[in-house]
């Protein structure tokens, strides 16, 4: 903030207001990050088309003091169905290019220039993160060593060795430790 950076968080439901937001901030000397957390769209939801337009050919795309950041757990932001991929043929409804519907869905995620992927941790990486969380929660070193097998069972039961799972285990374990 001291160097002129500002953050504006926009809910997915308010994405249609992006042109208005950009218009308000475009003449300001500060730089703005417009942030939308956990972005994804449901099948049939048309607001993704507004976002595509904003990212690729409107005022927001040409404003040098605005960047749009979004997080998502979906790589393509819209649900895709096998039947859509099978429709690369002439269909009974007469659509000449049925594959373009699939390509349009994928094209939204292509408008974001940087993707950061988080891959599953190895067992040792997961246990290291669990240990770090436990230390930060005040669990003694001796108890951290004893927690390793329980942390592995916890991850197995949840089907994932992620940072979120490590954090959840550590909070649960530290809570049990604190309550004796």
VENUR-V763059 format. One line per field, one symbol per residue. ss: DSSP state (a for helix, b for strand, c for the rest). phi: phi as a letter, one per 30 degrees, with the letter a starting at -180 (. if undefined). burial: I if it has 24 or more other C-alpha atoms within 12 Angstrom, else O. Layout:
ss=???
phi=???
burial=???
//
This chain:
ss=ccccbbbbbccaaaaaaaaaaaaaacccccbbbbbbccccbcccccaaaaaaaaaaacaaaacccbbbbbcccccccbcccaaaacccccccccccccaaaaaaaaaaaaccccccccccccaaaaaaaaaaaaaaccccaaaaaaaaaaaaaaaaaaccccaaaaaaaaaaaaaaaacc
phi=.dcjcbcbcbdedcdddeedddedcdcdddcbccbbchdabdeidcdddddedddbabeddccdcbbccbcaccdcibdbbeddddcdadcddiddbddddddddddddddcdbccccceddeddddddeddddedciddeddddddedddddedddciaccdddddddddddddddddi
burial=OOOOOOOIIIOIOOIOOIIOIIOOIIOOOOIIIIIIOOIIIOOOOOIIIIIIOIIOOOIIIOIOIIIIIIIOOOIIIIOOOOOOOOOOOOOOOOOOOOOOIIOIIIIIIOIIOOOOOOOOOOOOOIIIIIIIIIOOIOIOOOIIOOIIOOIIOIIOOOOOIIIOIIIIIIIOIIOOOOOO
//
